[in-house]
Amino acid sequence: MSSRRMAAVAGSLVAASFSALVILSGTAGAEDEGPASGKGGKVVDEAPAGVKLTTLLPGRISVDNDSEKTALTATVKNEGSKDSGKIRLLVVGFDGLTVKNVQGCSAIAEINLPEGSNSGFSCPIDNLAAGKSKSYAVDATYDLGKTGKICLPVQTSDGKKTFWQQGPVPFGTTNPSPDAPATPLLLGTDNEPVSPDKPKSPGRKELPKTGPARDLLPLGAAGATLLAAGAAGMWWSQRRRPVRQEG
């Protein structure tokens, strides 16, 4: 076999190997998020007749232990029989979870963030047809020394009504792994931070404890609300304050 033919064959093998690696990497990334879930979601204000808006978050995310970076997908769905009209999806981070970017969305001004939140993005949607969904790639960081929550409200375009809200729902683990390259976190699980004076506890599964003291999270936009559900019931609050118009 000539050297030219040998080089061509070698090149083909390298290309094939690279293609397989890309396919496998993409599959692994998709599997990391696990099945999407509406856990922690609830109806707030009544939507127009025939419109049923919900959201989905991945059941599992993975946080790089060195960079603290993570990524997830936020999805809004219209499960009704009629188009939604103009709406917006908010992606808001709390405590150890900080939203750094949401593809195609704009950052919420600090003055308009819900109390207790550290970051947020607003995603305007001109119309979501009946039976359709729209997904957004979310880049975030997670301080594994803290608990972390995320919230997905679906509102009218002016924020005066909230048709649906998922969260604030935690991502976390009850079995931290600080020595591993990454830590997997589960949706609906309060994070148990690693403490130098506290040994790692065996994994245990429990629902997050919520209540009005920590879950009343009024949005800065006039008339908008952020709702939180707890084991003993449902609380909601509304607060008005000056708002800067979003560009």
PyRosetta script that sets phi, psi and omega in degrees:
from pyrosetta import init, pose_from_sequence

init()
pose = pose_from_sequence("MSSRRMAAVAGSLVAASFSALVILSGTAGAEDEGPASGKGGKVVDEAPAGVKLTTLLPGRISVDNDSEKTALTATVKNEGSKDSGKIRLLVVGFDGLTVKNVQGCSAIAEINLPEGSNSGFSCPIDNLAAGKSKSYAVDATYDLGKTGKICLPVQTSDGKKTFWQQGPVPFGTTNPSPDAPATPLLLGTDNEPVSPDKPKSPGRKELPKTGPARDLLPLGAAGATLLAAGAAGMWWSQRRRPVRQEG")
pose.set_psi(1, 133.0)
pose.set_omega(1, -178.0)
pose.set_phi(2, -69.9)
pose.set_psi(2, 159.0)
pose.set_omega(2, 180.0)
pose.set_phi(3, -64.4)
pose.set_psi(3, -33.3)
pose.set_omega(3, 179.2)
pose.set_phi(4, -65.6)
pose.set_psi(4, -41.6)
pose.set_omega(4, -179.7)
pose.set_phi(5, -68.1)
pose.set_psi(5, -38.9)
pose.set_omega(5, 178.7)
pose.set_phi(6, -62.4)
pose.set_psi(6, -40.1)
pose.set_omega(6, 179.6)
pose.set_phi(7, -65.5)
pose.set_psi(7, -38.7)
pose.set_omega(7, -179.7)
pose.set_phi(8, -64.9)
pose.set_psi(8, -43.6)
pose.set_omega(8, 179.0)
pose.set_phi(9, -63.0)
pose.set_psi(9, -44.2)
pose.set_omega(9, 179.9)
pose.set_phi(10, -61.5)
pose.set_psi(10, -40.9)
pose.set_omega(10, 179.0)
pose.set_phi(11, -63.0)
pose.set_psi(11, -40.2)
pose.set_omega(11, 179.3)
pose.set_phi(12, -63.8)
pose.set_psi(12, -41.0)
pose.set_omega(12, 179.6)
pose.set_phi(13, -63.6)
pose.set_psi(13, -42.2)
pose.set_omega(13, 179.4)
pose.set_phi(14, -62.8)
pose.set_psi(14, -44.3)
pose.set_omega(14, -179.8)
pose.set_phi(15, -62.0)
pose.set_psi(15, -42.7)
pose.set_omega(15, 179.6)
pose.set_phi(16, -63.6)
pose.set_psi(16, -42.3)
pose.set_omega(16, 179.8)
pose.set_phi(17, -63.1)
pose.set_psi(17, -41.7)
pose.set_omega(17, -179.7)
pose.set_phi(18, -64.3)
pose.set_psi(18, -42.1)
pose.set_omega(18, 179.3)
pose.set_phi(19, -61.3)
pose.set_psi(19, -43.0)
pose.set_omega(19, 179.4)
pose.set_phi(20, -62.9)
pose.set_psi(20, -39.4)
pose.set_omega(20, 179.9)
pose.set_phi(21, -63.7)
pose.set_psi(21, -42.3)
pose.set_omega(21, 179.2)
pose.set_phi(22, -61.9)
pose.set_psi(22, -44.2)
pose.set_omega(22, -179.8)
pose.set_phi(23, -62.4)
pose.set_psi(23, -45.6)
pose.set_omega(23, -179.1)
pose.set_phi(24, -65.5)
pose.set_psi(24, -39.6)
pose.set_omega(24, 179.6)
pose.set_phi(25, -64.0)
pose.set_psi(25, -42.2)
pose.set_omega(25, 179.1)
pose.set_phi(26, -62.9)
pose.set_psi(26, -40.6)
pose.set_omega(26, 179.3)
pose.set_phi(27, -65.1)
pose.set_psi(27, -42.8)
pose.set_omega(27, -179.5)
pose.set_phi(28, -62.8)
pose.set_psi(28, -40.9)
pose.set_omega(28, 179.5)
pose.set_phi(29, -61.2)
pose.set_psi(29, -40.8)
pose.set_omega(29, -179.8)
pose.set_phi(30, -67.5)
pose.set_psi(30, -39.1)
pose.set_omega(30, -178.8)
pose.set_phi(31, -69.2)
pose.set_psi(31, -27.1)
pose.set_omega(31, -178.9)
pose.set_phi(32, -58.4)
pose.set_psi(32, -32.2)
pose.set_omega(32, -176.7)
pose.set_phi(33, -80.1)
pose.set_psi(33, -14.4)
pose.set_omega(33, 179.6)
pose.set_phi(34, 63.4)
pose.set_psi(34, -173.7)
pose.set_omega(34, -179.6)
pose.set_phi(35, -69.3)
pose.set_psi(35, 141.3)
pose.set_omega(35, 178.7)
pose.set_phi(36, -70.0)
pose.set_psi(36, 150.3)
pose.set_omega(36, -174.2)
pose.set_phi(37, -142.2)
pose.set_psi(37, 145.5)
pose.set_omega(37, 174.2)
pose.set_phi(38, -98.4)
pose.set_psi(38, 17.3)
pose.set_omega(38, -177.4)
pose.set_phi(39, -53.0)
pose.set_psi(39, 135.6)
pose.set_omega(39, 179.0)
pose.set_phi(40, 82.6)
pose.set_psi(40, 9.4)
pose.set_omega(40, -178.7)
pose.set_phi(41, -95.6)
pose.set_psi(41, 151.2)
pose.set_omega(41, 179.5)
pose.set_phi(42, -158.5)
pose.set_psi(42, 153.7)
pose.set_omega(42, 176.0)
pose.set_phi(43, -77.2)
pose.set_psi(43, 139.3)
pose.set_omega(43, 177.5)
pose.set_phi(44, -111.1)
pose.set_psi(44, -80.4)
pose.set_omega(44, 175.3)
pose.set_phi(45, -94.1)
pose.set_psi(45, 149.3)
pose.set_omega(45, -179.2)
pose.set_phi(46, -68.5)
pose.set_psi(46, 129.4)
pose.set_omega(46, 178.3)
pose.set_phi(47, -79.6)
pose.set_psi(47, 162.3)
pose.set_omega(47, 176.3)
pose.set_phi(48, -56.6)
pose.set_psi(48, 152.7)
pose.set_omega(48, -178.6)
pose.set_phi(49, -54.2)
pose.set_psi(49, 131.7)
pose.set_omega(49, 177.9)
pose.set_phi(50, 87.7)
pose.set_psi(50, -4.9)
pose.set_omega(50, -179.9)
pose.set_phi(51, -107.6)
pose.set_psi(51, 128.8)
pose.set_omega(51, 178.5)
pose.set_phi(52, -134.9)
pose.set_psi(52, 103.8)
pose.set_omega(52, -175.4)
pose.set_phi(53, -101.6)
pose.set_psi(53, 133.9)
pose.set_omega(53, 177.1)
pose.set_phi(54, -140.5)
pose.set_psi(54, 171.9)
pose.set_omega(54, 176.5)
pose.set_phi(55, -133.4)
pose.set_psi(55, 163.6)
pose.set_omega(55, 178.1)
pose.set_phi(56, -136.8)
pose.set_psi(56, 142.5)
pose.set_omega(56, 172.4)
pose.set_phi(57, -125.7)
pose.set_psi(57, 155.3)
pose.set_omega(57, 177.4)
pose.set_phi(58, -64.4)
pose.set_psi(58, 147.1)
pose.set_omega(58, 178.1)
pose.set_phi(59, -74.2)
pose.set_psi(59, -16.0)
pose.set_omega(59, -177.1)
pose.set_phi(60, -150.9)
pose.set_psi(60, 137.7)
pose.set_omega(60, 172.1)
pose.set_phi(61, -128.0)
pose.set_psi(61, 168.9)
pose.set_omega(61, 180.0)
pose.set_phi(62, -129.8)
pose.set_psi(62, 130.1)
pose.set_omega(62, -178.5)
pose.set_phi(63, -109.4)
pose.set_psi(63, 126.6)
pose.set_omega(63, 176.5)
pose.set_phi(64, -68.6)
pose.set_psi(64, 124.6)
pose.set_omega(64, -174.7)
pose.set_phi(65, -69.8)
pose.set_psi(65, -20.5)
pose.set_omega(65, 179.6)
pose.set_phi(66, -89.6)
pose.set_psi(66, -52.8)
pose.set_omega(66, -176.4)
pose.set_phi(67, -86.7)
pose.set_psi(67, -17.1)
pose.set_omega(67, -174.9)
pose.set_phi(68, 65.3)
pose.set_psi(68, 14.2)
pose.set_omega(68, -179.8)
pose.set_phi(69, -82.7)
pose.set_psi(69, 148.3)
pose.set_omega(69, 174.0)
pose.set_phi(70, -149.4)
pose.set_psi(70, 166.1)
pose.set_omega(70, 178.5)
pose.set_phi(71, -142.6)
pose.set_psi(71, 148.1)
pose.set_omega(71, 179.1)
pose.set_phi(72, -152.8)
pose.set_psi(72, 171.9)
pose.set_omega(72, 179.3)
pose.set_phi(73, -117.6)
pose.set_psi(73, 127.5)
pose.set_omega(73, 175.9)
pose.set_phi(74, -107.0)
pose.set_psi(74, 128.9)
pose.set_omega(74, -175.7)
pose.set_phi(75, -124.4)
pose.set_psi(75, 136.3)
pose.set_omega(75, 173.1)
pose.set_phi(76, -114.7)
pose.set_psi(76, 136.6)
pose.set_omega(76, -176.5)
pose.set_phi(77, -127.0)
pose.set_psi(77, 148.8)
pose.set_omega(77, 170.3)
pose.set_phi(78, -112.8)
pose.set_psi(78, 101.4)
pose.set_omega(78, -177.4)
pose.set_phi(79, -91.2)
pose.set_psi(79, 9.3)
pose.set_omega(79, -179.0)
pose.set_phi(80, -88.1)
pose.set_psi(80, -168.5)
pose.set_omega(80, -177.8)
pose.set_phi(81, -106.3)
pose.set_psi(81, -2.8)
pose.set_omega(81, -180.0)
pose.set_phi(82, -128.9)
pose.set_psi(82, 155.8)
pose.set_omega(82, 179.3)
pose.set_phi(83, -64.9)
pose.set_psi(83, 152.7)
pose.set_omega(83, -174.8)
pose.set_phi(84, -80.3)
pose.set_psi(84, -28.1)
pose.set_omega(84, -167.9)
pose.set_phi(85, 75.7)
pose.set_psi(85, -168.3)
pose.set_omega(85, -176.3)
pose.set_phi(86, -70.7)
pose.set_psi(86, 125.8)
pose.set_omega(86, 177.4)
pose.set_phi(87, -139.9)
pose.set_psi(87, 177.5)
pose.set_omega(87, 172.8)
pose.set_phi(88, -144.3)
pose.set_psi(88, 147.1)
pose.set_omega(88, 174.4)
pose.set_phi(89, -107.9)
pose.set_psi(89, 132.5)
pose.set_omega(89, 173.9)
pose.set_phi(90, -106.2)
pose.set_psi(90, 141.7)
pose.set_omega(90, 175.3)
pose.set_phi(91, -122.7)
pose.set_psi(91, 110.8)
pose.set_omega(91, -170.2)
pose.set_phi(92, -124.2)
pose.set_psi(92, 135.3)
pose.set_omega(92, -179.4)
pose.set_phi(93, -106.7)
pose.set_psi(93, 149.6)
pose.set_omega(93, -179.3)
pose.set_phi(94, -135.7)
pose.set_psi(94, 149.8)
pose.set_omega(94, 174.5)
pose.set_phi(95, 56.3)
pose.set_psi(95, -122.3)
pose.set_omega(95, -175.1)
pose.set_phi(96, -76.1)
pose.set_psi(96, -11.4)
pose.set_omega(96, -179.6)
pose.set_phi(97, -98.3)
pose.set_psi(97, 116.9)
pose.set_omega(97, -179.4)
pose.set_phi(98, -115.7)
pose.set_psi(98, 122.4)
pose.set_omega(98, 178.6)
pose.set_phi(99, -80.4)
pose.set_psi(99, 119.9)
pose.set_omega(99, -177.2)
pose.set_phi(100, -94.9)
pose.set_psi(100, -33.9)
pose.set_omega(100, -179.4)
pose.set_phi(101, -164.3)
pose.set_psi(101, 145.5)
pose.set_omega(101, 172.4)
pose.set_phi(102, -129.8)
pose.set_psi(102, 119.4)
pose.set_omega(102, -173.6)
pose.set_phi(103, -57.7)
pose.set_psi(103, 126.5)
pose.set_omega(103, 177.6)
pose.set_phi(104, 81.1)
pose.set_psi(104, 9.4)
pose.set_omega(104, -176.7)
pose.set_phi(105, -123.2)
pose.set_psi(105, 167.0)
pose.set_omega(105, -178.5)
pose.set_phi(106, -116.0)
pose.set_psi(106, 146.8)
pose.set_omega(106, -179.0)
pose.set_phi(107, -66.3)
pose.set_psi(107, 141.3)
pose.set_omega(107, 175.8)
pose.set_phi(108, -82.3)
pose.set_psi(108, 131.9)
pose.set_omega(108, 178.6)
pose.set_phi(109, -58.9)
pose.set_psi(109, 144.9)
pose.set_omega(109, -175.7)
pose.set_phi(110, -55.2)
pose.set_psi(110, -36.9)
pose.set_omega(110, -178.8)
pose.set_phi(111, -65.6)
pose.set_psi(111, -22.1)
pose.set_omega(111, -177.4)
pose.set_phi(112, -100.4)
pose.set_psi(112, 2.7)
pose.set_omega(112, 179.2)
pose.set_phi(113, -73.0)
pose.set_psi(113, 148.2)
pose.set_omega(113, 174.9)
pose.set_phi(114, -61.3)
pose.set_psi(114, 149.5)
pose.set_omega(114, 177.1)
pose.set_phi(115, -58.4)
pose.set_psi(115, 135.0)
pose.set_omega(115, 178.5)
pose.set_phi(116, 89.2)
pose.set_psi(116, -12.4)
pose.set_omega(116, -179.2)
pose.set_phi(117, -88.2)
pose.set_psi(117, 159.5)
pose.set_omega(117, -178.8)
pose.set_phi(118, -114.5)
pose.set_psi(118, -10.9)
pose.set_omega(118, -174.5)
pose.set_phi(119, -168.3)
pose.set_psi(119, 158.5)
pose.set_omega(119, 177.3)
pose.set_phi(120, -172.9)
pose.set_psi(120, 153.3)
pose.set_omega(120, 178.1)
pose.set_phi(121, -132.3)
pose.set_psi(121, 146.8)
pose.set_omega(121, 179.0)
pose.set_phi(122, -112.6)
pose.set_psi(122, 129.5)
pose.set_omega(122, -176.7)
pose.set_phi(123, -117.9)
pose.set_psi(123, 100.2)
pose.set_omega(123, 179.8)
pose.set_phi(124, -73.4)
pose.set_psi(124, 138.9)
pose.set_omega(124, 179.6)
pose.set_phi(125, -128.4)
pose.set_psi(125, 116.0)
pose.set_omega(125, -178.5)
pose.set_phi(126, -62.1)
pose.set_psi(126, -40.0)
pose.set_omega(126, 178.9)
pose.set_phi(127, -167.6)
pose.set_psi(127, 137.9)
pose.set_omega(127, 175.0)
pose.set_phi(128, -117.0)
pose.set_psi(128, 108.9)
pose.set_omega(128, -174.6)
pose.set_phi(129, -65.0)
pose.set_psi(129, 156.1)
pose.set_omega(129, 178.7)
pose.set_phi(130, -57.1)
pose.set_psi(130, 131.8)
pose.set_omega(130, 178.5)
pose.set_phi(131, 80.2)
pose.set_psi(131, 2.3)
pose.set_omega(131, -177.6)
pose.set_phi(132, -104.0)
pose.set_psi(132, 165.1)
pose.set_omega(132, 177.2)
pose.set_phi(133, -139.4)
pose.set_psi(133, 162.8)
pose.set_omega(133, 177.7)
pose.set_phi(134, -139.2)
pose.set_psi(134, 130.5)
pose.set_omega(134, -176.1)
pose.set_phi(135, -114.7)
pose.set_psi(135, 148.8)
pose.set_omega(135, -178.2)
pose.set_phi(136, -129.3)
pose.set_psi(136, 135.0)
pose.set_omega(136, 175.4)
pose.set_phi(137, -81.6)
pose.set_psi(137, 125.1)
pose.set_omega(137, -175.9)
pose.set_phi(138, -114.4)
pose.set_psi(138, 124.8)
pose.set_omega(138, 172.8)
pose.set_phi(139, -101.6)
pose.set_psi(139, 134.5)
pose.set_omega(139, -176.9)
pose.set_phi(140, -148.9)
pose.set_psi(140, 169.6)
pose.set_omega(140, 169.1)
pose.set_phi(141, -122.7)
pose.set_psi(141, 154.2)
pose.set_omega(141, -179.2)
pose.set_phi(142, -137.0)
pose.set_psi(142, 116.6)
pose.set_omega(142, 175.6)
pose.set_phi(143, -80.3)
pose.set_psi(143, 106.1)
pose.set_omega(143, -175.4)
pose.set_phi(144, -70.2)
pose.set_psi(144, -6.4)
pose.set_omega(144, 174.4)
pose.set_phi(145, -84.5)
pose.set_psi(145, 2.9)
pose.set_omega(145, -179.1)
pose.set_phi(146, -133.8)
pose.set_psi(146, 172.8)
pose.set_omega(146, 167.5)
pose.set_phi(147, -82.8)
pose.set_psi(147, 164.1)
pose.set_omega(147, -179.2)
pose.set_phi(148, -149.4)
pose.set_psi(148, 138.5)
pose.set_omega(148, -178.9)
pose.set_phi(149, -135.1)
pose.set_psi(149, 159.7)
pose.set_omega(149, 177.7)
pose.set_phi(150, -136.4)
pose.set_psi(150, 151.9)
pose.set_omega(150, -178.2)
pose.set_phi(151, -137.8)
pose.set_psi(151, 136.5)
pose.set_omega(151, 179.5)
pose.set_phi(152, -124.9)
pose.set_psi(152, 89.4)
pose.set_omega(152, 172.3)
pose.set_phi(153, -85.0)
pose.set_psi(153, 144.2)
pose.set_omega(153, 173.4)
pose.set_phi(154, -114.9)
pose.set_psi(154, 119.1)
pose.set_omega(154, -170.9)
pose.set_phi(155, -126.6)
pose.set_psi(155, 170.7)
pose.set_omega(155, 166.3)
pose.set_phi(156, -64.8)
pose.set_psi(156, 162.0)
pose.set_omega(156, -176.0)
pose.set_phi(157, -62.0)
pose.set_psi(157, -25.4)
pose.set_omega(157, 178.8)
pose.set_phi(158, -93.9)
pose.set_psi(158, -0.9)
pose.set_omega(158, 177.3)
pose.set_phi(159, 77.1)
pose.set_psi(159, 7.7)
pose.set_omega(159, -176.9)
pose.set_phi(160, -77.1)
pose.set_psi(160, -23.0)
pose.set_omega(160, 177.0)
pose.set_phi(161, -130.8)
pose.set_psi(161, 143.7)
pose.set_omega(161, 176.2)
pose.set_phi(162, -115.5)
pose.set_psi(162, 109.0)
pose.set_omega(162, -176.7)
pose.set_phi(163, -77.3)
pose.set_psi(163, -30.3)
pose.set_omega(163, -175.5)
pose.set_phi(164, -154.7)
pose.set_psi(164, 147.0)
pose.set_omega(164, 175.5)
pose.set_phi(165, -145.4)
pose.set_psi(165, 125.4)
pose.set_omega(165, 173.8)
pose.set_phi(166, -103.8)
pose.set_psi(166, 112.0)
pose.set_omega(166, 178.8)
pose.set_phi(167, 103.4)
pose.set_psi(167, -169.3)
pose.set_omega(167, 6.0)
pose.set_phi(168, -63.9)
pose.set_psi(168, 121.3)
pose.set_omega(168, -177.8)
pose.set_phi(169, -114.7)
pose.set_psi(169, 136.8)
pose.set_omega(169, -175.8)
pose.set_phi(170, -82.8)
pose.set_psi(170, 152.3)
pose.set_omega(170, 161.9)
pose.set_phi(171, -111.4)
pose.set_psi(171, 138.5)
pose.set_omega(171, 178.8)
pose.set_phi(172, -177.6)
pose.set_psi(172, 179.6)
pose.set_omega(172, 177.1)
pose.set_phi(173, -140.2)
pose.set_psi(173, 144.9)
pose.set_omega(173, 175.1)
pose.set_phi(174, -97.0)
pose.set_psi(174, 6.0)
pose.set_omega(174, -180.0)
pose.set_phi(175, -136.4)
pose.set_psi(175, 75.1)
pose.set_omega(175, -175.7)
pose.set_phi(176, -60.1)
pose.set_psi(176, 148.4)
pose.set_omega(176, 179.2)
pose.set_phi(177, -131.8)
pose.set_psi(177, 74.3)
pose.set_omega(177, -174.3)
pose.set_phi(178, -65.6)
pose.set_psi(178, -22.8)
pose.set_omega(178, -177.9)
pose.set_phi(179, -87.8)
pose.set_psi(179, -8.5)
pose.set_omega(179, 179.7)
pose.set_phi(180, -83.7)
pose.set_psi(180, 159.5)
pose.set_omega(180, 177.9)
pose.set_phi(181, -61.2)
pose.set_psi(181, -34.1)
pose.set_omega(181, -178.5)
pose.set_phi(182, -144.9)
pose.set_psi(182, 156.5)
pose.set_omega(182, 178.7)
pose.set_phi(183, -115.8)
pose.set_psi(183, 121.2)
pose.set_omega(183, 176.3)
pose.set_phi(184, -78.0)
pose.set_psi(184, 136.7)
pose.set_omega(184, 178.4)
pose.set_phi(185, -121.0)
pose.set_psi(185, 142.1)
pose.set_omega(185, -178.6)
pose.set_phi(186, -106.5)
pose.set_psi(186, 141.4)
pose.set_omega(186, 177.2)
pose.set_phi(187, -67.3)
pose.set_psi(187, 136.4)
pose.set_omega(187, 178.4)
pose.set_phi(188, 83.3)
pose.set_psi(188, 14.1)
pose.set_omega(188, -179.8)
pose.set_phi(189, -121.4)
pose.set_psi(189, 126.0)
pose.set_omega(189, 176.3)
pose.set_phi(190, -68.7)
pose.set_psi(190, 132.1)
pose.set_omega(190, -179.6)
pose.set_phi(191, -73.5)
pose.set_psi(191, 138.2)
pose.set_omega(191, 175.1)
pose.set_phi(192, -107.1)
pose.set_psi(192, 97.3)
pose.set_omega(192, -175.7)
pose.set_phi(193, -60.4)
pose.set_psi(193, 150.5)
pose.set_omega(193, 175.9)
pose.set_phi(194, -75.1)
pose.set_psi(194, 129.5)
pose.set_omega(194, 179.2)
pose.set_phi(195, -122.2)
pose.set_psi(195, 133.4)
pose.set_omega(195, -178.1)
pose.set_phi(196, -62.6)
pose.set_psi(196, -26.5)
pose.set_omega(196, -179.4)
pose.set_phi(197, -101.0)
pose.set_psi(197, 13.2)
pose.set_omega(197, 179.6)
pose.set_phi(198, -135.3)
pose.set_psi(198, 117.2)
pose.set_omega(198, 179.9)
pose.set_phi(199, -63.9)
pose.set_psi(199, 153.4)
pose.set_omega(199, 177.6)
pose.set_phi(200, -62.5)
pose.set_psi(200, 133.5)
pose.set_omega(200, -179.2)
pose.set_phi(201, -90.1)
pose.set_psi(201, 154.8)
pose.set_omega(201, 175.9)
pose.set_phi(202, -65.0)
pose.set_psi(202, 150.6)
pose.set_omega(202, -177.8)
pose.set_phi(203, -58.3)
pose.set_psi(203, 135.0)
pose.set_omega(203, 175.5)
pose.set_phi(204, -139.6)
pose.set_psi(204, 147.1)
pose.set_omega(204, -177.9)
pose.set_phi(205, -107.8)
pose.set_psi(205, 125.1)
pose.set_omega(205, 177.2)
pose.set_phi(206, -152.1)
pose.set_psi(206, 151.8)
pose.set_omega(206, 178.6)
pose.set_phi(207, -77.6)
pose.set_psi(207, 147.6)
pose.set_omega(207, 178.5)
pose.set_phi(208, -64.8)
pose.set_psi(208, 142.4)
pose.set_omega(208, 176.5)
pose.set_phi(209, -89.5)
pose.set_psi(209, 126.9)
pose.set_omega(209, -179.3)
pose.set_phi(210, -127.2)
pose.set_psi(210, 163.0)
pose.set_omega(210, 179.9)
pose.set_phi(211, -172.1)
pose.set_psi(211, 171.3)
pose.set_omega(211, -174.8)
pose.set_phi(212, -64.0)
pose.set_psi(212, -30.1)
pose.set_omega(212, -175.0)
pose.set_phi(213, -63.7)
pose.set_psi(213, -37.2)
pose.set_omega(213, -175.4)
pose.set_phi(214, -108.5)
pose.set_psi(214, -7.5)
pose.set_omega(214, -173.3)
pose.set_phi(215, -113.4)
pose.set_psi(215, 3.9)
pose.set_omega(215, 174.7)
pose.set_phi(216, -82.8)
pose.set_psi(216, 110.1)
pose.set_omega(216, -170.2)
pose.set_phi(217, -131.6)
pose.set_psi(217, 75.0)
pose.set_omega(217, -177.9)
pose.set_phi(218, -67.3)
pose.set_psi(218, 137.1)
pose.set_omega(218, 179.3)
pose.set_phi(219, -83.2)
pose.set_psi(219, 148.3)
pose.set_omega(219, -178.8)
pose.set_phi(220, -66.4)
pose.set_psi(220, -26.9)
pose.set_omega(220, -179.6)
pose.set_phi(221, -63.5)
pose.set_psi(221, 140.5)
pose.set_omega(221, -175.4)
pose.set_phi(222, -57.3)
pose.set_psi(222, 125.0)
pose.set_omega(222, 174.4)
pose.set_phi(223, 79.2)
pose.set_psi(223, -8.4)
pose.set_omega(223, -177.3)
pose.set_phi(224, -79.6)
pose.set_psi(224, 152.9)
pose.set_omega(224, 178.9)
pose.set_phi(225, -133.0)
pose.set_psi(225, 152.1)
pose.set_omega(225, 169.4)
pose.set_phi(226, -118.5)
pose.set_psi(226, 127.2)
pose.set_omega(226, -173.2)
pose.set_phi(227, -105.4)
pose.set_psi(227, 147.7)
pose.set_omega(227, 174.7)
pose.set_phi(228, -137.8)
pose.set_psi(228, 138.0)
pose.set_omega(228, -178.7)
pose.set_phi(229, -107.5)
pose.set_psi(229, 141.6)
pose.set_omega(229, 177.1)
pose.set_phi(230, -125.3)
pose.set_psi(230, 175.3)
pose.set_omega(230, -176.3)
pose.set_phi(231, -63.5)
pose.set_psi(231, -31.3)
pose.set_omega(231, -175.7)
pose.set_phi(232, -91.6)
pose.set_psi(232, -3.3)
pose.set_omega(232, 179.8)
pose.set_phi(233, 157.0)
pose.set_psi(233, -155.3)
pose.set_omega(233, -175.2)
pose.set_phi(234, -133.4)
pose.set_psi(234, 134.1)
pose.set_omega(234, -179.6)
pose.set_phi(235, -125.3)
pose.set_psi(235, 148.6)
pose.set_omega(235, 173.5)
pose.set_phi(236, -147.2)
pose.set_psi(236, 154.9)
pose.set_omega(236, -176.0)
pose.set_phi(237, -145.2)
pose.set_psi(237, 157.3)
pose.set_omega(237, -178.9)
pose.set_phi(238, -142.1)
pose.set_psi(238, 135.0)
pose.set_omega(238, 179.7)
pose.set_phi(239, -139.8)
pose.set_psi(239, 137.4)
pose.set_omega(239, 179.0)
pose.set_phi(240, -106.0)
pose.set_psi(240, 139.1)
pose.set_omega(240, 173.6)
pose.set_phi(241, -158.1)
pose.set_psi(241, 163.8)
pose.set_omega(241, -176.6)
pose.set_phi(242, -57.0)
pose.set_psi(242, 139.8)
pose.set_omega(242, -176.2)
pose.set_phi(243, -126.7)
pose.set_psi(243, 135.3)
pose.set_omega(243, 171.5)
pose.set_phi(244, -85.5)
pose.set_psi(244, 134.5)
pose.set_omega(244, 178.4)
pose.set_phi(245, -65.8)
pose.set_psi(245, 134.8)
pose.set_omega(245, 177.5)
pose.set_phi(246, -72.9)
pose.set_psi(246, 138.8)
pose.set_omega(246, -179.7)
pose.set_phi(247, -66.2)
pose.dump_pdb("model.pdb")
